[in-house]
Amino acid sequence: MVVSCSFTFGEANYNSLPCRSKTNHERSTGLRVNEKKYIVCNADEGDSGTFADRLIMEADPFSLIEGMIIAGLAVGATQGYIYLRSEYPLAQQVLENAIEQAYEHNYLGDNIQGKGHRFDLEVRLGAGAYICGEETSLLESLEGKRGLVRGVLGIFPSKVT
């Protein structure tokens, strides 16, 4: 069975690739131990009529949070962002409440469950730009810049410096 997941590390987005390919790539990128890694969930759903992820976020936000924690721990990331469509105020409220509960129960933050791991998670709202569905423009938006495509091609844009 091939497990596929969709998450972003640094500047790389690995949608629809086997998790092994994604994590192996991230381990081989040559990042130094002290360099910070990130997990980004693209919850923008810019295509009209796409509400599947919104329903998951509103009905079972802990499944998304758990997946991001697992992905973060797998590659040594310490920070996660859920890039959420601003037109989803209920999903934002539900996710932020769930994240708060995860911090309260020691599933997020310092020393997760007493195991010495750290992972922080926050919701960031998108500005409603369709282009931010593209991985590099989403990352530009997360960094507070205008959401423009970086011009990096390929499935592993983190290899480009």
PAZAPA-4460 file (N, C-alpha, C; in steps of 0.05 Angstrom, whole numbers, plus 32768, in hexadecimal, padded with zeros to 4 digits):
% residues 161
    n_x    n_y    n_z   ca_x   ca_y   ca_z    c_x    c_y    c_z   seq   type   mol
   8011   7FE8   8000   8000   8000   8000   8012   8019   8000     1      M     A
   800D   802B   7FEE   801B   8044   7FED   800B   805A   7FFB     2      V     A
   8017   8066   800F   800A   807C   801D   8013   8096   8011     3      V     A
   8000   80A7   800A   8007   80C0   7FFE   7FFE   80D6   8011     4      S     A
   800D   80EB   8013   8005   8102   8024   800D   811B   8015     5      C     A
   8003   8131   801F   8007   814B   8012   8010   815E   8027     6      S     A
   802A   8166   8026   8034   817A   8038   804C   8188   802C     7      F     A
   8054   819D   8038   8069   81AD   802D   807F   81B0   8042     8      T     A
   8098   81AE   8039   80AF   81B2   804A   80C0   81C8   803E     9      F     A
   80C8   81DB   804E   80D8   81F1   8043   80CB   81FD   802A    10      G     A
   80D6   81F8   8013   80CA   8203   7FFB   80C0   81EC   7FE9    11      E     A
   80BC   81D4   7FF4   80B4   81BE   7FE3   8098   81B5   7FEA    12      A     A
   8089   81AF   7FD6   806E   81A5   7FD9   806D   8189   7FCC    13      N     A
   8062   8175   7FDA   8064   815A   7FD1   8048   814D   7FCE    14      Y     A
   8036   815B   7FC1   801B   8150   7FBE   801C   8137   7FAD    15      N     A
   800D   8123   7FB6   8009   810A   7FA8   8022   80F9   7FA3    16      S     A
   8037   80FD   7FB2   804E   80EC   7FB0   804D   80D9   7FC8    17      L     A
   8058   80C1   7FC6   8059   80B0   7FDE   8069   80BE   7FF5    18      P     A
   805F   80BB   800D   806C   80C8   8024   808A   80C1   8026    19      C     A
   8091   80A9   801F   80AD   80A1   8020   80BE   80B3   800E    20      R     A
   80B5   80B9   7FF6   80C4   80CB   7FE4   80C7   80E6   7FF0    21      S     A
   80B2   80F0   7FFC   80B3   810B   8008   80C6   810D   801F    22      K     A
   80C4   80FA   8032   80D5   80FB   8049   80F2   80F5   8042    23      T     A
   80F7   80E2   8030   8112   80DC   8027   811F   80F4   801A    24      N     A
   810F   8103   800A   811A   811B   7FFD   8122   812F   8012    25      H     A
   8110   8134   8026   8116   8148   803A   812E   8140   804B    26      E     A
   8132   8127   8050   8149   811E   8060   8163   8121   8050    27      R     A
   8161   8121   8035   8179   8123   8024   817F   813E   8019    28      S     A
   8170   8153   8021   8174   816D   8016   818C   817B   8020    29      T     A
   8199   8171   8035   81B1   817D   803F   81AC   8194   8053    30      G     A
   8194   8196   805D   818E   81AA   8071   819E   81A4   808A    31      L     A
   81A9   81B9   8096   81B8   81B5   80AF   81A4   81B0   80C5    32      R     A
   81AE   81A4   80DB   819D   819C   80F1   818E   81B4   80FD    33      V     A
   819B   81CC   80FE   818E   81E3   810A   817B   81F2   80F8    34      N     A
   817A   81EB   80DE   8168   81F8   80CC   814B   81F0   80D1    35      E     A
   8139   8203   80D2   811D   81FE   80D8   810F   81F2   80C0    36      K     A
   80FE   81DE   80C5   80EE   81D2   80B0   80D1   81D8   80B7    37      K     A
   80C0   81D9   80A2   80A4   81E0   80A5   8092   81CB   8097    38      Y     A
   807A   81C8   80A2   8065   81B8   8095   804F   81CC   808E    39      I     A
   8046   81CC   8075   8031   81DF   806D   801A   81CF   8061    40      V     A
   8002   81D3   806B   7FEA   81C7   8060   7FDC   81DC   804F    41      C     A
   7FD8   81D6   8036   7FCA   81E8   8024   7FAC   81E2   8026    42      N     A
   7F9F   81F2   8037   7F82   81EF   803B   7F73   8206   802E    43      A     A
   7F7E   8210   8018   7F72   8227   800A   7F5A   821F   7FF9    44      D     A
   7F5B   8208   7FEC   7F45   81FE   7FDB   7F3B   8213   7FC8    45      E     A
   7F4D   821D   7FB7   7F46   8232   7FA4   7F34   822A   7F8E    46      G     A
   7F32   8211   7F87   7F21   8208   7F71   7F04   820A   7F7A    47      D     A
   7EF3   8214   7F68   7ED7   8216   7F6F   7ECB   81FB   7F73    48      S     A
   7EBA   81F9   7F87   7EAC   81DF   7F8D   7EBC   81CB   7F9D    49      G     A
   7ED3   81D3   7FA7   7EE3   81C0   7FB7   7EDF   81C6   7FD4    50      T     A
   7ED1   81B5   7FE2   7ECC   81B9   7FFE   7ED3   81A1   800F    51      F     A
   7EDF   818D   8004   7EE5   8174   8012   7EF7   8179   802A    52      A     A
   7F0C   8189   8026   7F1F   818E   803C   7F12   81A0   8052    53      D     A
   7F01   81B2   8049   7EF3   81C4   805C   7EE2   81B3   806F    54      R     A
   7ED5   819F   8064   7EC4   818E   8075   7ED4   817E   8089    55      L     A
   7EEC   8175   8081   7EFD   8166   8093   7F07   8179   80A9    56      I     A
   7F0F   8191   80A1   7F1A   81A4   80B5   7F04   81AC   80C9    57      M     A
   7EEB   81AE   80C0   7ED6   81B6   80D2   7ECB   819F   80E3    58      E     A
   7ECC   8187   80D8   7EC0   8170   80E6   7ED5   8160   80F6    59      A     A
   7EEE   815F   80ED   7F02   814F   80FB   7F1D   815D   80F8    60      D     A
   7F20   8174   8105   7F39   8183   8102   7F51   8174   810E    61      P     A
   7F4C   8162   8121   7F63   8154   812E   7F70   8141   811B    62      F     A
   7F62   8138   8106   7F6F   8126   80F2   7F84   8136   80E3    63      S     A
   7F7E   814F   80DC   7F92   8160   80CE   7FA9   8167   80E1    64      L     A
   7FA3   816E   80F9   7FB8   8175   810C   7FCA   815D   8111    65      I     A
   7FBE   8146   8115   7FCE   812D   8119   7FE1   8127   8102    66      E     A
   7FD6   8129   80EA   7FE6   8125   80D2   7FFD   8138   80CF    67      G     A
   7FF9   8151   80D6   800E   8165   80D5   8023   815F   80EA    68      M     A
   801B   8157   8102   802E   8151   8117   803F   8139   810E    69      I     A
   8033   8124   8104   8041   810C   80FB   8055   8113   80E5    70      I     A
   804C   8122   80D1   805E   812B   80BB   8075   813B   80C6    71      A     A
   806F   814D   80D9   8084   815E   80E4   8099   814E   80F3    72      G     A
   808F   813B   8103   80A2   812B   8112   80B2   8119   8100    73      L     A
   80A6   8110   80EA   80B4   80FE   80D7   80CC   810B   80CA    74      A     A
   80CA   8125   80C5   80E0   8133   80B7   80EF   8147   80C8    75      V     A
   80E8   8149   80E1   80F6   815C   80F3   80ED   8178   80F1    76      G     A
   80D4   817D   80E7   80C9   8198   80E6   80BF   81A0   8102    77      A     A
   80C1   81B9   8108   80B8   81C3   8122   80A1   81D7   8120    78      T     A
   8099   81DE   8108   8084   81F2   8104   8072   81E9   80ED    79      Q     A
   8058   81EC   80F1   8045   81E6   80DC   8032   81FD   80D8    80      G     A
   8029   8200   80BF   8015   8214   80B8   7FFF   8207   80A9    81      Y     A
   7FE6   820F   80B0   7FCF   8208   80A0   7FC7   8221   8091    82      I     A
   7FCB   8221   8077   7FC5   8238   8066   7FA8   8235   805E    83      Y     A
   7F97   8244   806B   7F7A   8241   8069   7F6D   8257   8059    84      L     A
   7F5A   8250   8049   7F4A   8263   8039   7F3B   8276   804C    85      R     A
   7F3D   8290   8048   7F31   82A3   805A   7F12   82A2   8059    86      S     A
   7F07   8295   8045   7EEA   8293   8043   7EDF   827B   8054    87      E     A
   7EF0   826F   8064   7EE8   8259   8075   7EEA   8260   8093    88      Y     A
   7ED9   8273   809C   7EDC   827C   80B8   7ED5   8266   80CC    89      P     A
   7EC2   8254   80C6   7EBC   823E   80D8   7ED4   822B   80DA    90      L     A
   7EE0   8224   80C4   7EF7   8212   80C4   7F0E   821F   80D4    91      A     A
   7F11   8239   80D1   7F26   8247   80E0   7F21   8245   80FE    92      Q     A
   7F08   824A   8107   7F01   8249   8123   7F05   822D   812E    93      Q     A
   7EFB   8219   811F   7EFE   81FD   8128   7F1B   81F5   812A    94      V     A
   7F2B   81FB   8116   7F47   81F4   8116   7F56   8202   812D    95      L     A
   7F51   821B   8131   7F5F   822A   8146   7F58   821F   8162    96      E     A
   7F3E   8217   8165   7F36   820B   817F   7F43   81F0   8182    97      N     A
   7F45   81E0   816D   7F51   81C6   816F   7F6F   81C8   8174    98      A     A
   7F7C   81DC   8168   7F99   81E0   816C   7F9E   81E8   8189    99      I     A
   7F8C   81F9   8194   7F8E   8201   81B0   7F8C   81E9   81C2   100      E     A
   7F79   81D7   81BC   7F76   81BF   81CC   7F8E   81AD   81CA   101      Q     A
   7F9A   81AC   81B2   7FB2   819B   81AE   7FC9   81A6   81BF   102      A     A
   7FCC   81C0   81C1   7FE0   81CC   81D2   7FDA   81C5   81EF   103      Y     A
   7FC1   81C8   81F7   7FBA   81C3   8213   7FBF   81A6   821C   104      E     A
   7FBC   8193   8209   7FC1   8177   820F   7FDD   816D   8207   105      H     A
   7FEE   8180   8201   800A   817A   81FC   800F   8169   81E3   106      N     A
   7FFE   816D   81CF   8003   8161   81B5   8011   8175   81A2   107      Y     A
   8012   818E   81AA   8021   81A3   819B   8032   81B2   81AF   108      L     A
   8047   81BF   81A6   8058   81CF   81B7   8072   81C1   81BE   109      G     A
   807D   81C8   81D5   8096   81BD   81DE   8091   81A1   81EA   110      D     A
   80A4   8190   81E6   80A5   8176   81F4   808A   8167   81F1   111      N     A
   8082   8162   81D8   8068   8155   81D2   8066   813A   81E1   112      I     A
   8052   8138   81F2   804D   811F   8201   8066   8115   8210   113      Q     A
   8077   8127   8218   808E   8120   8228   80A4   8111   8218   114      G     A
   80A3   8113   81FD   80B5   8104   81EC   80CC   8115   81E1   115      K     A
   80CD   812F   81E9   80E4   8140   81E0   80E1   814C   81C5   116      G     A
   80CA   8149   81B8   80C6   8154   819D   80B6   816E   81A0   117      H     A
   80BB   8180   818C   80AD   8199   818C   809F   819C   8170   118      R     A
   8086   81A6   8171   8078   81AD   8158   8063   81C1   815F   119      F     A
   8064   81D8   8151   8051   81ED   8154   8040   81EF   813B   120      D     A
   8027   81F8   813E   8015   81F8   8127   8003   8211   8129   121      L     A
   7FFF   821E   8112   7FED   8235   8112   7FDE   8237   80F7   122      E     A
   7FC7   8244   80F8   7FB7   8249   80E0   7FBF   8264   80D5   123      V     A
   7FC4   8265   80BB   7FC9   827E   80AD   7FB4   8281   8097   124      R     A
   7FA7   8298   8095   7F93   829C   8081   7F9E   82A6   8067   125      L     A
   7F94   829B   8051   7F9C   82A4   8037   7F8C   82BD   802F   126      G     A
   7F96   82CB   801C   7F89   82E4   8013   7F74   82DF   7FFE   127      A     A
   7F6F   82C6   7FF7   7F5A   82C0   7FE3   7F65   82C0   7FC7   128      G     A
   7F7F   82C0   7FC3   7F8A   82C0   7FA8   7F8C   82A3   7F9E   129      A     A
   7F81   829E   7F86   7F81   8283   7F7B   7F9D   8279   7F77   130      Y     A
   7FAF   828B   7F6F   7FCB   8283   7F69   7FD9   8276   7F82   131      I     A
   7FCF   827D   7F9A   7FDC   8272   7FB2   7FD6   8254   7FB6   132      C     A
   7FC8   8248   7FA4   7FC5   822B   7FA4   7FDE   821E   7F9A   133      G     A
   7FEE   822D   7F8B   8008   8223   7F81   801C   8224   7F98   134      E     A
   802C   820F   7F9B   803C   820C   7FB3   804F   8223   7FB9   135      E     A
   805D   822D   7FA5   8071   8242   7FAB   8063   825D   7FB1   136      T     A
   804D   8263   7FA3   803F   827C   7FA9   8032   827A   7FC5   137      S     A
   8029   8263   7FCD   801E   8260   7FE8   8033   8266   7FFC   138      L     A
   804C   825C   7FF8   8061   8261   800B   8069   827F   800B   139      L     A
   8068   828C   7FF4   806D   82A9   7FF4   8058   82B7   8005   140      E     A
   803F   82AF   8002   8029   82BB   8012   802D   82B6   8030   141      S     A
   8035   829E   8037   803B   8297   8053   8051   82A9   805F   142      L     A
   8064   82B0   804E   807A   82C1   8057   8073   82DE   8058   143      E     A
   805A   82E5   8052   8051   8301   8052   8055   8310   8039   144      G     A
   805D   8302   8024   8062   830F   800A   804A   830B   7FF8   145      K     A
   804B   8318   7FE2   8036   8315   7FCE   8037   82F9   7FC3   146      R     A
   8020   82EC   7FC0   8020   82D0   7FB7   8026   82CC   7F9A   147      G     A
   803F   82CD   7F93   8048   82C9   7F77   8058   82AF   7F75   148      L     A
   8056   82A2   7F5E   8066   828A   7F59   8083   8290   7F59   149      V     A
   8093   8280   7F66   80B0   8285   7F68   80BF   827D   7F4F   150      R     A
   80B3   826F   7F3D   80C0   8267   7F24   80D0   824E   7F28   151      G     A
   80CD   8240   7F3D   80DB   8227   7F42   80CA   8210   7F36   152      V     A
   80D7   8200   7F25   80C9   81EB   7F18   80D1   81D0   7F24   153      L     A
   80C0   81BC   7F22   80C6   81A1   7F2B   80B7   819A   7F44   154      G     A
   80B8   8181   7F4B   80A9   8178   7F62   80B8   817C   7F7C   155      I     A
   80D2   8183   7F7A   80E2   8187   7F92   80EE   81A3   7F91   156      F     A
   80DF   81B8   7F92   80EB   81D3   7F90   80FE   81DA   7FA7   157      P     A
   80FF   81CB   7FBC   8112   81D1   7FD2   812F   81CC   7FC9   158      S     A
   8133   81BD   7FB3   814E   81B8   7FA9   8159   81D2   7F9C   159      K     A
   8148   81E4   7F94   8151   81FD   7F87   8157   8211   7F9D   160      V     A
   816E   821E   7F9B   8175   8232   7FAF   8171   824E   7FA5   161      T     A
***
